[in-house]
Amino acid sequence: MNSYWQKISPRERRLVVITGALILVAFVYLIGLGAVSRLRALDRTVEQLEDQVLSYKAQIAVSKEVDAAYDRIASQHSSTWTEAQIFDRLFQEIYRLALKNPPELGSQEKMTAHKPADYLVIIPSLRQGSLNEEQEDWREYTIKVKPNPTDLKSITAFLQRIMESPQALRVDALELSRPVSKNDVGAVLDVTRTVVDGIAELQDNSESGQARAQGVAECLAVASAPAALAGPPSTRPN
């Protein structure tokens, strides 16, 4: 190799050096280009993983809200309740929602131990309703609610509270009336409460049992979602 290098002319030597340098530069460039491409691919992977982490965090937050809503609904249902017990719970809930400042659900405060001025709408009495047991997994108890005539704003706020109740209430029928000479509005409501026959009993260890319980609870959550009937509930001065 040394003898060959001695035999070639200086011009040829320069050409060999330049060619070698170009090959080395090209080799380094290719290595650098591959490294840059790899770094860009890693950056894209990191961005995708960050997006996935954010998505998982959002899903976890939503899952916690769903679980909390599920627990609230599940605590309000049982297959062991008799018709009288369902009526009693609905009775307490209707009068709780009729208050200007309703206490928390489950409060030991008696709903009938209030003055008329404490109520958003005054309901003189509630009679026994009817129980529908035709469905396999749930029962429906319907009661007629007839508050004393009052202003339309109070009636609307009361309706919204019913639709937002965690006891899976809905208004099946609403009749409004107003005498020509008065501003107060009379209302007659058919309120139905859905009672699932034991979400806890449905949710056994099997996948089918859990899916069945979750499906029933989700249906109830949708059924009891707030309806856009009015703005925030407000009180009416007496």
TAVEN-V897396 format. One record per residue. RES is the residue in three letters. SS is DSSP state (2 for helix, 1 for strand, 0 for the rest). BURIAL is I if it has 24 or more other ideal C-beta (glycine too) atoms within 12 Angstrom, else O. Layout:
[[RES & SS & BURIAL] [RES & SS & BURIAL]]
//
This chain:
[[MET & 0 & O] [ASN & 2 & O] [SER & 2 & O] [TYR & 2 & O] [TRP & 2 & O] [GLN & 2 & O] [LYS & 2 & O] [ILE & 0 & O] [SER & 0 & O] [PRO & 2 & O] [ARG & 2 & O] [GLU & 2 & O] [ARG & 2 & O] [ARG & 2 & O] [LEU & 2 & O] [VAL & 2 & O] [VAL & 2 & O] [ILE & 2 & O] [THR & 2 & O] [GLY & 2 & O] [ALA & 2 & O] [LEU & 2 & O] [ILE & 2 & O] [LEU & 2 & O] [VAL & 2 & O] [ALA & 2 & O] [PHE & 2 & O] [VAL & 2 & O] [TYR & 2 & O] [LEU & 2 & O] [ILE & 2 & O] [GLY & 2 & O] [LEU & 2 & O] [GLY & 2 & O] [ALA & 2 & O] [VAL & 2 & O] [SER & 2 & O] [ARG & 2 & O] [LEU & 2 & O] [ARG & 2 & O] [ALA & 2 & O] [LEU & 2 & O] [ASP & 2 & O] [ARG & 2 & O] [THR & 2 & O] [VAL & 2 & O] [GLU & 2 & O] [GLN & 2 & O] [LEU & 2 & O] [GLU & 2 & O] [ASP & 2 & O] [GLN & 2 & O] [VAL & 2 & O] [LEU & 2 & O] [SER & 2 & O] [TYR & 2 & O] [LYS & 2 & O] [ALA & 2 & O] [GLN & 2 & O] [ILE & 2 & O] [ALA & 2 & O] [VAL & 2 & O] [SER & 2 & O] [LYS & 2 & O] [GLU & 2 & O] [VAL & 2 & O] [ASP & 2 & O] [ALA & 2 & O] [ALA & 2 & I] [TYR & 2 & I] [ASP & 2 & O] [ARG & 2 & I] [ILE & 2 & I] [ALA & 2 & I] [SER & 0 & O] [GLN & 0 & I] [HIS & 0 & I] [SER & 0 & O] [SER & 0 & O] [THR & 0 & O] [TRP & 0 & I] [THR & 0 & O] [GLU & 2 & O] [ALA & 2 & O] [GLN & 2 & O] [ILE & 2 & I] [PHE & 2 & I] [ASP & 2 & O] [ARG & 2 & I] [LEU & 2 & I] [PHE & 2 & I] [GLN & 2 & I] [GLU & 2 & I] [ILE & 2 & I] [TYR & 2 & I] [ARG & 2 & I] [LEU & 2 & I] [ALA & 2 & I] [LEU & 1 & I] [LYS & 0 & I] [ASN & 0 & O] [PRO & 0 & I] [PRO & 0 & O] [GLU & 0 & O] [LEU & 0 & O] [GLY & 0 & O] [SER & 0 & O] [GLN & 0 & O] [GLU & 0 & O] [LYS & 0 & O] [MET & 0 & I] [THR & 0 & O] [ALA & 0 & O] [HIS & 0 & O] [LYS & 0 & O] [PRO & 2 & O] [ALA & 2 & O] [ASP & 2 & O] [TYR & 1 & I] [LEU & 0 & I] [VAL & 0 & I] [ILE & 0 & I] [ILE & 0 & I] [PRO & 0 & O] [SER & 0 & O] [LEU & 0 & I] [ARG & 0 & O] [GLN & 0 & O] [GLY & 0 & I] [SER & 1 & O] [LEU & 1 & I] [ASN & 1 & O] [GLU & 0 & O] [GLU & 0 & O] [GLN & 0 & O] [GLU & 0 & O] [ASP & 0 & I] [TRP & 1 & I] [ARG & 1 & I] [GLU & 1 & I] [TYR & 1 & I] [THR & 1 & I] [ILE & 1 & I] [LYS & 1 & I] [VAL & 1 & I] [LYS & 0 & I] [PRO & 0 & I] [ASN & 0 & I] [PRO & 0 & O] [THR & 1 & I] [ASP & 0 & I] [LEU & 2 & I] [LYS & 2 & I] [SER & 2 & I] [ILE & 2 & I] [THR & 2 & I] [ALA & 2 & I] [PHE & 2 & I] [LEU & 2 & I] [GLN & 2 & I] [ARG & 2 & I] [ILE & 2 & I] [MET & 2 & I] [GLU & 2 & I] [SER & 0 & I] [PRO & 0 & I] [GLN & 0 & I] [ALA & 0 & I] [LEU & 1 & I] [ARG & 1 & I] [VAL & 1 & I] [ASP & 1 & I] [ALA & 1 & O] [LEU & 1 & I] [GLU & 1 & O] [LEU & 1 & O] [SER & 1 & O] [ARG & 0 & O] [PRO & 0 & O] [VAL & 0 & O] [SER & 0 & O] [LYS & 0 & O] [ASN & 0 & O] [ASP & 0 & O] [VAL & 1 & I] [GLY & 1 & O] [ALA & 1 & I] [VAL & 1 & O] [LEU & 1 & I] [ASP & 1 & O] [VAL & 1 & I] [THR & 1 & I] [ARG & 1 & I] [THR & 1 & I] [VAL & 1 & I] [VAL & 1 & I] [ASP & 0 & I] [GLY & 0 & I] [ILE & 2 & I] [ALA & 2 & O] [GLU & 2 & O] [LEU & 2 & I] [GLN & 0 & I] [ASP & 0 & O] [ASN & 0 & O] [SER & 0 & O] [GLU & 2 & O] [SER & 2 & O] [GLY & 2 & O] [GLN & 2 & O] [ALA & 2 & O] [ARG & 2 & I] [ALA & 2 & I] [GLN & 2 & I] [GLY & 2 & O] [VAL & 2 & I] [ALA & 2 & I] [GLU & 2 & O] [CYS & 2 & O] [LEU & 2 & I] [ALA & 2 & I] [VAL & 2 & O] [ALA & 2 & I] [SER & 0 & I] [ALA & 0 & O] [PRO & 0 & O] [ALA & 0 & O] [ALA & 0 & O] [LEU & 0 & O] [ALA & 0 & O] [GLY & 0 & O] [PRO & 0 & O] [PRO & 0 & I] [SER & 0 & O] [THR & 0 & O] [ARG & 0 & I] [PRO & 0 & O] [ASN & 0 & O]]
//
